[in-house]
């Protein structure tokens, strides 16, 4: 990431001509492929191509994925990073604000993957790293972060599909957003809330159960994205009532529960069933909701629980 940001983008070059980037990508793809190959075929691994030349066969993932990553998608990530830098310079406070009206902007990069396209996990990881870096205080302004957050989110959804599965991304993103503390612009906050909600509204993914020879569709109810979104809301509410008022906290969380519930087709994966059954997969999410309820006044807390279908007779949530 450092080489992409400093060596490639600032010098106006391309990734394929860098001394180190193709080799590092090859190592990342080697690790990615070998994990899956070892799981299926035992102690075996693949040596993927470096991606410098077009693959001879489009059927071999170890040839096509490195080529697409290096020659097609990595330049798009660079374009997105440049877009974020321009966003920062053309808003109020930026050095190009005075002439921003006369600057012609290209549309943000977009990717259209075929239905059965392979997973570009290395590219997704790099995109997530650039995303987190763009959100860091000092790397963007209030007005520019609103635009950049939406652009990065759009490309991430196109590449990964189910963003809510990317635990490492959320573990890195939440602390970066919390570094703004009370300085976070409320418009930026609203953009983050609406974007994160859209991540958790994507259709469920099919999960194969080899033991039962069945396929189930699981939504984001027990996902890292769900857990860390409620964590972020709780932290905002703890920092300042102006940043996250209790009424807004209740409203956003109720909308979140309803939205995520709609992605789950199986009744046993609905919010209130997982809550009452103390499902271990749901435990991290439930812990954050219990913390959220402890932040609400008692009347509002009871209304919240009634709205999501929880019984009054369960263990009360104690306010710390």
N, C-alpha and C positions, 0 to 999 in steps of 0.2 A: 504493500500500500504506500509506503514511504517513497519507493522508487517511482510508482505511478504518479503520485502527487508532485514530487520534487523534480525527478529526473526527466520524466516524459512530458507531463502537462506544462510545466514552466519552461521547458526547452523547446516546446512545439514539435516534438518528435512523435514517433509511433511505437507501440509496445514491441512489435516484431523486431525492430532495429536495436532494442536495448540489449546490453551485454548479459544481463542477469534474468530479466523477466521471463523469457521463454523457458529457461532451465528451471526456475522456481515453479512455474506453472506445471511443468512436466512432473516434478516431484509431488506437487499437490494432487495431480491426477493419479499418479502412481499410488499414493496413499488411499485415495478415494476408491479407485477400482479394486485394489487388493483387498480391502475390507470386505467388500461384497463377494468377491471371488472366493476368498478363504471360507466365508460362511457357507457357500454353496458347494464348492469343490474341494474343500480341505485346504491343506497347506500349499496353495498355489497363488501366484500373483501375476498381474499383467504389467508389461512395460509399455505405457502409452507413447504415442508419437509426440514429438515436441510441438507439432502444430504449425511448423514453418511453411510446409507445402500442402497443397490440396491432397486429400486422401484418395487413394486409388479405388477404395471400396467404401460406399456410403453405409454399408451394413455393419461395419466394425466400429463399436463405440470407442475403442482405444485410439482410433484414428480420427473419427469425425468430431468427437467432443473437444479434444485439444485444439483442433483447427478452428472450429467455430468459436471457441472461447478466446483464442488469441487474435484471430483475424476479423471476427465479426462482432463479438459482444464486448470485448475489452475496450475497443474504441468508443462504443456507445457509453460505457461507464465514464470514460474520459470526457466525452461530450457533456454528460450530465454534471460532472464536477465543474466543468467550465461554465455551464449554465448557472450553477449555484454561485460561482464567483461573480458572474455578471449581475445576477439578481441582487447581490450584496452591494454592487457599485452603482446601480441605477435607482435605488430607493433613496428616500430622504436620509441624509447623512453620508451617502456614498459620493465618491469623487466624480461620478458621471451623471449625477441626478439632474443637473442643469440641462444636459443634452439628451436625457433619456427618451424624450418624445420623438427624437429624430433617429434613434437607433433601431434598425430593423432586426428583430429577433427571430431566430429559427424556432419551429415547434420543438418541444421536448422530444428526446428520442423515444421510440416505441418499438416493441418487438412483438411479432406475431408468430407464435410457435404452433406447429401442426399438432393435431390431437395426440398422436403417439410419439411426440418428441422425447428424446432422452432427458434425463435430469442434469442440469448444469450446476451442480452443487458448488463447485469451486468459484464459478462466476457469481453465484448468489452470495457466497461468503464474502467475496471482494466488494460486491455492491453494498452489503450490509455494513462493512467496515467504512466505506466512503460515506454512507448515509449517517452513521454515528458521528463521524468526523465533521460533517457539514452542520450537524446540530449542536456541536460544542460551542459554548460561549466564546466569543471572539472570532469565530469562523463565519458568523452570519449576524445580520441585524434583525430587529423585530419584524420589520416588514418583509425582508427577504426570506426569513425562515418560514413564513407562512407559505410562500410560493415554492420554495425548495423542498419543504417537507412533502407537499403534495406530489411533486415531480418524482422524487425518489420513491415514494410509496407506489406510484403508478407503475414504474418500471419493475419494482420488486414484486408486485403482484403478478405482472406479466411473466416474470421469469420463474418464480417459485410456486405460484398457484396458492397454496395454503400457507400464508405468512405466519399464521398462528402457531405453526409447528417449530418455528425458528427460536428455540430457547436461548442460545448463545447471543442472538441479536437483541432480545429483550433484556437479558442480563446486563448488556453493555449500554443499551439505549436509555433505560430508566435513570441510572445515576447521572448520565450526561444531562438529561432534561431537568433533573432536580438541582443541578448546580446553579440554575438561574434563580432559584428561590423566589422571593417576592418580585424580582425584576422581570419575571416572565410576562410578556404582553398577553392580555386577555384574548386578543384575536388569535394569537399563536396557540394559546391554550385550547380555544374552540376548534381550531384546525386539527390539533393533535387528537382531540376527543372524537371528532367526526371521522377522521382517517382511521383511527384505531378501531372504532366501531365497525367501519366497513371491512377491516381485516377479519373481524370476528363474525361477519355476516356472509362469508363466502360459503358455497355449498359444501356439504360433507364429503369426505373422501372414503373410498371403499377400502376396507381392511379385511384381508384374507385370514380366516381361522383354519389352519391346516389340520388341527385335531378334529374339528367337527366338519371339515370340508364345506364350510359355508363362507359367505361374504357379507359383512355388515358395513353400514355407512356410519361413520363416526364424525360428528361435528367438533367444534372447538370448545365444548363444555369443560373438558378436563385439561385443556391445552395450557402451555406456558404463556401464550398471548393473553388468555383470559386472566390467569393468575396475576401477571405483571401489570395489566391494565388497572385492575382493582387496587393493586399495590400502589401504582402511581397516583390514583385518585385519593387514596388514604394519606399518602405523603403530602400531597398538595393541601388537603384539608388540615393536616397537622401543622403545616408551615404557616398558613394564614387563612382566615375566614373570608378575606377579600379574594384570594386566589381561588379558593374552592368553597363557596358558601354551602351550608348544610342543605339548603333547599335544592341547589344544583347537584350536590353529591347524591341526594336521594333520587332526583329525577334521572340523572345519567345512569346510575346503577340499576334502576328499575327498567329503563329502556334497554340496558345491556342484557339483563336477564331475559327479557322478552325476546330480544333479537337472537341471542344465542340459542334459546329454547327452540326457535323455529328451524334452526339448522339440524336439530336432532330428530331423526325419524323414529327411533326406538323409545318407548315410554320409560324404560329403565334408565335412560340417559337424560331424562328431563331434570331440570334444576331441583325441583322439590323432592323427587324420588332419590336422587343422589345425596341430597342433604340429609334426608331422614334415615337413609340406610347407611350413613357414614362410610360411603365408598372410599377406599384408600386412594384411588386415582384422583378423586375429587378433593381430597383432604387439603392440599395446598391452596386451592381456590376457595374452599370453605373457610379456611383460616383467615384469608383476607376479607371475606364478606363479614365474618364475625367481628373483625377489627373495625370494618366500616360501620356496622350496626352500633358498636360501642361509641362511635363518634356522633351518632344521632341522638336527639332528645327522645325520651321514652315514648311520647305520643307518636312522634314521627317514625320511630323504630317499629312500633306495633302496626302502624299503617303500612309500612314497607313489607313486613312479614305477611300481612293479610293479602297484600297485592300479589305476592309471588306464590301464594298458596301454602304457606307454612302454618302449622298448627300453633295455637297459643300455648298449648300444654308442654311444649318442649323446654329444654333447659334455657333459662334466661341468659342473655348476654350481659355481662357485668361491665360497667364503665370503669376504665382505669383511673 
